[in-house]
Amino acid sequence: MTKWVYTFGDGKAEGGAKDKNLLGGKGANLAEMSSLGIPVPAGFTISTEVCTYYYANGNTYPSDMKGQVEAGIAHVEKIMGAKFGATEGPLLLVSVRSGARASMPGMMDTVLNLGLNDQTVLNLVKLTGDERFAYDSYRRFIQMFSNVVLEVKSENFEHLLEQHKEKVGKSFDVELTADDWKVLIGEYKNEVRKRIGKDFPQDPWEQLYGSIGAVFGSWMNKRAITYRKLNNLPDHWGTAVNVQAMVFGNMGEDSATGVCFSRNPSTGENLFYGEYLVNAQGEDVVAGIRTPQPLSLAEKKAMGMDLPAMEEVLPPLYEELVTFRNRLEAHYHDMQDMEFTIQKGKLWMLQTRNGKRTAQAALRIAVEMCEEGLIDKPEAVRRVDPAQLDQLLHPMIDPKAKKDVLGKGLPASPGAASGQIVFTADEAETWAKAGKKVMLVRIETSPEDIGGMHVAQGILTTRGGMTSHAAVVARGMGTPCVAGAGELRIDYAAKTLTAGGTVLNEGDVITIDGSNGQVLKGEVPKIQPELTGDFGKLMGWVDEIRTLKVRANAETPLDASTARKFGCEGIGLCRTEHMFFDPQRIIHVREMIVANTVEERRAALAKLSDDELKERFWKLTNEVVAPILDLAKGHTSPSIERAVLLRMGIDSVTTQGVVQRISDAGLLGKGAGHVVLKLSQRTGKDLRAAAQSILDDASVLQGLFGAA
């Protein structure tokens, strides 16, 4: 029997970090953390091989998978001391999440609180003594399951929620009571019945298998496919599915949830970094629904925030989290991106993975980890993707520039960018295709926005934090981003961005500074940043290791001097035509190209002040033409040459006679078009007149090409 399901929990696991291809990144790391003795809610992983099987066999599962899934649930029940679908006694609820071998944040589907129905929610009320929490969890599950599995748009439920809040005079979700959630649950179920023609499923096993299928199905959704194309990830890898016991961060003031990094993913500084929310579910942090709070007092001070840090609100649990941070970083020898939940005073680690980081952070982390003895020099060099170094060349706001600050958010992804405001990802893509530089401005981004995020110069959101979807994706793309600019107001219907008394419309230009979180009116001057000492240090290590020499593509003095500054050892490619791309030259070169007479051509060239450059141009032109003529000699014919003359604007009656005259003179191998052009240059006649002169008197061809 083929093994499809791998369990973890209670300090044991089937598999580990080495099994990333089989278990996906999330599943492999959950297994590894469990083996390390770190408190992980028990669960199991359905392997990537099932995903491959699923798509190869008409969206069906292996026949022996069901029994293994049931055994996996029994395993979780035993460790967690709870029963899946229980109407009495301890109740097991599970999450169903994707887990590809490469991180794809937000691109695939997730279902939380699975196992709730009209009966188990009553049991949850009895178990927790918190009716509001139980019904809030149930309504969250209905919305998420309906969206992911039943394909009912979340907007339908959000509309019902906003209507109800307005009806009862409440502004925030946390103000709603258990009775409010009961009313909304009824409305949500009616919405499902209206949209799909059947009731919301009450059977927990039906819910489970539906969710597993939806996660496998999301591997081929539009946003996931787009993300893989942008990041060069193959489709055949497939995703794993992780089924794990739910723990709740929204069970009161002694509960919380958060996302953290073992080092700052924006700067690389060796300081614990992250965000949390008291009495919240995990999606509340990353979705940007509420503005999260800092983990440490140092982070709070650095960001100038007034919200209390976890270090001062939950000090013992903060210290325990720091311990896990240190253990995991030391174990993986890399900066870790972790998720955690605190349920009734107990800390659970939900995920760890090598964290995404900016180029600046990647450089600093690689250098400092090497100096700390965690990795060696070759590994430090490997840790910095060559493509990331390009991000270090992003423009910065000129410190001398006059700035009209509209507002401030969180510095989610460094670099400065300017662009015209657009409010949807689709508009961003349309405007970008038209050659416009756009700034994607959203209340919050979602995975569906990936196409617009890719083409935008920068991303601005009014909600969310440093670990929001916008921030994580922008950092991965190297795109400047400011998140959580809460003092700004967006009106999608009116297509306006309001900052204080200033109203900006779609198409107006703004600038964002992803290094300090500022949002600026208009296009602000920028400068190229200077490379840090870490860059020079890493490149010195590269020189110790490498065997290849590095040469630059350079055509101008500026290109050459820049290349030397960056350590290039010579010129590898020089495209001579690029010497004319200077704004002062290119217009005159274009005039020369389209000129119809020798006089016009010479007049255009006279505008180029560099006589030496002109001579070089003519020489290079002849060098370029020579191999083309050699090729033409062996592959031409009267028919081809007549077609060439026709394309030059010479009529068909004339072309036949001209080609015959050129052939009689033994010059057909040089190309009829070249012969006519040469004669035009000599006589000063336009092309048609030159062709006619050949037809009138073939002797004009004599001596045209010297010995020929």
Buried (B, 14 or more C-beta within 10 A) or exposed (E): EEEBBBBBBBEEBBBBBEBBBBBBBBBBBBBBBBBBEBBBBBBBBBBBBBBBBBBEEEEEBBEEBBEBBBEBBEBBBEBBEBBBBBEEEEBBBBBBBBBBBBBBBBBBBBBBBBBBBEEBBBBBBEBBEBBBBBBBBBBBBBBBBBBBBBEBEEEBBEEBBEEBBEEEEBEEBEEBBBEBBBBBBEBBBEBBEEBEEEEBBEEBBEBBBBBBBBBBBBBBBEBBBBBBEBEEBEEEBBBBBBBBBBBBBBBBEBBBBBBBBBBBBBBBBBBBBBBBBBBBBBBBBBBBBBBBBBBBBBBBEBBEBEEBBBBEBBEEBBEBBBEBBEBBBEBBEBBBBBBBBBBEEEBBBBBBBBBBBBBBBBBBBBBBBBEEEBBEBEBBBEBBEEEBBEBBEBBBBEEEEEBEEBBBBBBBBBBBBBBBBBBBBEBBBBBBEEEBBBBBBBBBBBBBBBBBBBBBBBBBBBBBBBBBBBBBBBBBBBBBBBBBBBBBBBEEEEBBBBBEEEEBEBEBBBBBBBBBBBBBBBBBBBEEBEBBEBBEBBBEBBEEEEEEEBEBEBBEEEBBEBBEEBBBEEBEEBEBEEBBEEEEBEEBBEBBEEBEBBEBBEBBBEEBEEEEEBEEBEEEEEEEBEEEBEEBEEEBEBEBBBBBBEEBEBEEEBBBBBBBBBBEBEBBBBBBBBBBBBBBBEBEBBBBBBBBBBBEEBEBBEEBBEEE
